[in-house]
Amino acid sequence: MNIEKSIENIVAKCDNYIDPQLAICIIRDNCTMGSNNIGELKKYGIENEDSYVEKVLKVLKHENIFITFGMLAFIPMFNECDIFSIEDKTISLSSEEFQKYGDLKEEYFGILIKKNSNDFLIGSCDLCGCKIDSSFRQIKKSEDNFYKTINNIIESNIIY
């Protein structure tokens, strides 16, 4: 994955579901959420004149980051999931899928990039920051419709 070009691509398209300056946050090694305002950090060699992408790349040398690709909203009455993303979608879920993923409620989905690497995991995170337990949760790879839809959105916006 070309991290710089992927970040530029996602940040350029994300303003219909999240503020572009808040699309990326730090995720600590224990998977809890760190700062969601990378633009205002004053460490890791970040300079005021650095672009947002340059700041993110400097942070990534020291911290894991979560890049937001969209928001999930589960609708129990219909066993559906509304996805607010670069492409908005509503997907029908089987009862099994709803039981498996429905506890995500309203969370953001995206990728966690491990510090100083290109390795990433698909998952979700409650980015509101008002919960003490806001953390990244991996969404395990599977053959179900939900995972395939999330994976397609992510893969179509990552630049290799």
Secondary structure by P-SEA (a helix, b strand, c coil): caaaaaaaaaaacccccccccccbbbbccccccccccccccccccccccccaaaaaaaaaacbbbbbbcbbbbbbccccbbbbbccccbbbbbcaaaaaacccccbbbbbbbbcccccbbbbbccccccccccbbbbbbcccccaaaaaaaaaaaacccc
